[in-house]
Amino acid sequence: MTADTLKRRQLKKELFAFLIITFTATYILNFVMYAISGPISAVPPVLWTVTIAINMFIPAAAAIMCMLYFQKALTRETKIIFTFFLIYAMVFTIESYAHPIQAGSLADMPIFAMIISILGFLTLVILNLKKKWRDGLTSSKLSFGKNLRYYIILPVILFLMLTLSYVLNYYTGLGVPTKEFSPVSYFIYSIVTGILYIFILWPSFFGEEYGWRVYLQDRLFPLLGGYKGVLVLGIIWGLWHAPLIAFGFNYPGQPILGNILMILLTIVLAVIFSYAVLKTGSVWIAVLLHLVTDAIELPANYYLGISKDPILSFGIGIFGIALLAVFAIVLLRSSVWKLGEEAPVSTEKNSA
């Protein structure tokens, strides 16, 4: 048996272990919550709000479990970031189920989880300042990486395209704002919300992105190549949302069409996020892009236009997905996808 065959067999073993843990934990959690609280309404019950947030921790938690089992040794710096994430996830879960909050209520965020998140963010910045510490993060894609200009270019482009999508909802009559149409209020609210999300909610977005854009991506791309790999990654990411969509999240009353659209959306976003990670070698650009995507939704619904029909609309509707797909197609022309096929799997060789 050749070394390449052994490597591919190991990658498949690590990949399937991750998928089994991630999907089993997520699906069980959502079906249990459905049994307790019923379907998700336009304004999700508070227990569903908490559960949706907790879902986001599962991919990274599964990735960490698999890394500890298959790779054993982690650098000290990697352990520090993982510890902050895991403690945050545990504390957030306990505090949130004890005192549930409505979606978007940053003012009522669990206080201890918020403190841990801020301390974790500051620690991450400090660890990226010194070369020795930064090197301890690089192999696990936890440093800020290279090509730092992409941290400005890609989020700004994505923000403007999503903004255009919600504005088109308003001007085509496919959506109306909850409050008065006001682009100025939207920009102010979005920027403030985005900054707060970075400090307070980064572990939530890290929870998804480390699982999808590091652990899973680093195993799919060597096995399938960049183009097929990102397609499969997007489909897996979409299917992971299936119970939530079936129970009424994002596309209420459309369990089948809603899931189809979610898969299309995650394929498009997977191209954008994966491109960013391949360009920078860092998970944090994907965390930032995911944060931008989610952070503008509430101010966009308030001041630009909330969809009348979640299917035939811009935003997360079919027209909005088509608009984002234009951006994704441009990114697919890059040679980075072929380089991504040979990208090293995120491993840790030196234990602390």
N, C-alpha and C positions, 0 to 999 in steps of 0.2 A: 504494500500500500504506500503510495507516494506521500510526501509531506503536504502537498497541496490538497490531496484527498482528505487527509487527517485534519487539516485546518478547516476545510469546508464542513466536515462532519462536526467538528467542535463548534463552529459558528452556528450551525443549525440547532445543535443541542442547547446552546445558550439562548438562541432566539426563541425557540419553542417554550423553554422554561419561563422566559419573561412573559410571553403572550398568555400562557396558561394562568400564571399568577395574576396578571393584570386584568384579564377579562373575567376570570372567576370572581375575584374580589369585587370588581365594579358591578357586574351583573347581579351578584347576590345582594350587595348593598342596595341597589336600586329596586330590585324586586321586593325586598323586605320593606323598604320605605313605601313602595306602592301599596303593599298590604296594610300598612299602618295609616297612610295619609291619602290614599287614592290617587287619581290622576293629577298632573300638574296643570293648574289653571293659568289664565293670563297673568294674574298676580300669584306666583307660587306660594303655597302654604309655607310657613317659616321653617318647618322641618325639612321640606324639600329644598329650600334655599340653602340650608346648612349642608345637606347631603350633596347637592350639586357642587358646592365648594370643596367638600371633602373628596369627591371623585377625582379632583385635579391632583391630589397628592399621590394617588395610587401608582401611576406609571413610574415615577422616580423612585418611590419606595420599593417597587418590584425590581427596578434596575439595580438599586443598591444591594438588595438581597442576592441577586444573581451575581453581581460583581464580587461580593464577599464569599460566595460559595465557589464560583468557578475560578476567580483570580486571586483570592485570598488577601494578598498584601495591598494596602492602600497607603499613599503618602500621608504624612501628618497634615498637610494643608488640605488635602481632599477630605480627610476625616473631619476636619474642623467644619467645612462647609456642609458636609452631609449631616453632621451632628446638629447644626443650627436648623437645617431643614426638618429633620426628623423630630426634634424637640418642638419646633413650631407646629408641625402637623398634629402632634399629640396634644399639645396645649390648646390649639385652635379647636380641635374636635371636642375636647372636654368642655371648654368654656362655651362654645357655640351651642352644643346640645343642652347645656345647663341653662343658658340664657339666649335662646334663638333670636336672630335679627332678620329683618327683611333685606332683600337684595339691594345693594347699592348704598346701604346705610353705613358709610365709613365712620360717622360720628359714634356709632354704637359698636364699633369693632371690639372684639375681646381684648382687654387691656394688656394682659400678660403676653398673649400672642403678638400683639403689636410691638411691645418692647423687645421681644426676641427677634422679630423681623428687622427692626431698626438696627439693633446690635449686630445682627448677622450681615446686614448690608454694609455697615461701617467696617466690619471685619474683612469682608470680601475686598473692599477698596484698599484697605491696609495691606492685605496679602498680595495684592497686585502691584504694590509700589516697589517692593524689593525683589531683585532678580531671583535670588535663591528661593524665596517663598513663591514667586510667580512660576518658577520652573516646577515646583511641587504641585501646581494646579494644571499645568499645560497638558500632561498626558491624559488627564481625565476631562479635558476641554472646559475647565473651570476658570482658567485665566481669561482676560479680556481678548486675548489672541492678537491677530495681525490685522492689517488693513482697517485701522480704527475709523477711517472716514465713512465706512459703511454703517457705523452706528448712527450717523446723521442722515446719510443719503437714503437708505432704504426705509427707515421709519417715517421720514418726511414724505417720501413718495407714497407709501402705503396710507399714511394719514390723509393726504390730499385726495387719493383715489377713493377712499372710503367716504370722505366728506362729500366729494362729487356725487357719489352714489346716493347718499341720503338727500342731497339737494335736488337731484333728479327725481326722487320720489315726490318731493314737494311740487316741482314745476310741471311734472307730468300728471299730477293729480292722483298718483298711486299711493300717496301718503300725506298725512297732515301732522303737524307738530302737536304735542300734548299742550304746550304753551304757545305763545306768539312766535311766529317765524322770526328768528334773530340770529344770523350768522356770527355777529360779534359776541353775543352771550355764549354761543356754542363754542367758539374758539377759546374764550376765557375759561369756561367750565371744563373743556376738554384738557387744556394745559394743566390746570390746577389738579384735576382728577388724575391725570397721568403721572404727575410728580408724586402725589400721595400714594398712588399704586406702586410706584417704584420702591418707596421706602417701606410701605406697610404690607403690600400683597405680593412682593416678588416671590416668596416661597410657593405660592399657589401656581404661578405660571412656570416656575422652575419645576414644579411637580409634574407637569405634563411634558415640558420641553426636554428635560433630561432623559425621560423615558423614550420619547419619540425621536428627537433629533440627535441624540448621542447614542444611547444604548442600541435602540432598534436600527437606526440609520447606519451605524457602524457595522452592523451585521448583514443588513439587507443589501447594501451597495456592493460589498465584495462578492456576494453570492449572485446577485442579479444584474449588476451594473447600475450606473447612475439613473438612467431613464426608467427602466423597469422598476428599479428599487424605489424611486420616489413615488411612482404610481401605486405600487403595492403598499408603501407606507401610508399614502393618503387614504387608500381604501380601508386599511386596518384602523387608522385614526377615526374615520367616519363610522365604521362598524362599532367601535368602542362607545360611540354616542347613542347607539341604536335604542337601548331601553328608555333613555331620557326622551328621545324624539317620539317613540311609540307612546309614551305616557303624557305627551303634550307640550314638551319643551321646544322652544324656537318656532315650531310649525304646528300650532294647536289644531287638532282635528284632522291632521294629515299624517298618519303613522307611516304610510307607504311612500307617498310623494315626498314627505318631509325627510325620510331617511335617504331617499335618492339624492335630494338636494344637499343634504348634509355631507354625503360622500363626495359629491361634486365640489362642494365648498372646501372640504378638507384636502382634496387632491390639489386644488389650486393653491391653497395656503401652504400645503406641504412643499410645493415647488418653490414658493417665495422664501419660506423659512429655511428649508434645506440649502438653498442657494446661499443664503446669508451665512449659515454655519460653515459651509464648504469654503467660502471666501475668507472668513475670519478665523476658523478653527476654534470657535468658542460657542458654548451654549447660550451665552448671555445675549447675543444678538437676537436669537430666536425668542428668548424670554421677553425682550423689549418689543419685538414685533407682535407677539401674542398679546402683550399688555396693551399696546396701542389699539389693536383690533377690538379688544373687549372694553377698554376704557372709554372709547368714544360713543359706544352704543347708547348709553343713558342720556348724555347731553344731545346726541343726534336725535333721539326720540323726542326730547323735550323741545328743541329749538329748530330742527330742520324738517323732519317728517318721519313719523312712525308708519310702517306699512299697513295699508288697509287689508291687503291680501298677502300673507307671508310667502306665498308661492310666486305669484305674478307681480313682482315688484323689484325694486333695487334693494340696496342693503344686503340682507342675506337671502333675498329671493333670486329667482333665475336670472334676472337682468343684472343684478349686482354681481352675481358670480361670473357672468359673462364679461362684465367690465374688468374684474380682477384677473380673469383668464388672459386678457390681452397682455397685461403686465407679466404674468407667468410665462406666456409663450415667448416673450422677448428674452426672459431670463434663461429659458431652455436652449437658446442658441449659443450659450456660453460653453467654452471648452471645459469649464470646471466640473461638469458632470462626468466626463471621462476620467478626469483626475480623481474624482470622488470614488470611482470604482476601486482605486488602489489605496484609498485612505486607510491608515492603520486603525485597527480596532482600539477603542479607548481602554487601555490597560494600565495597571500600576505595577511597577517592578520593584520599587523601593519602599519598604515599610518604614514607618516612623520609629 
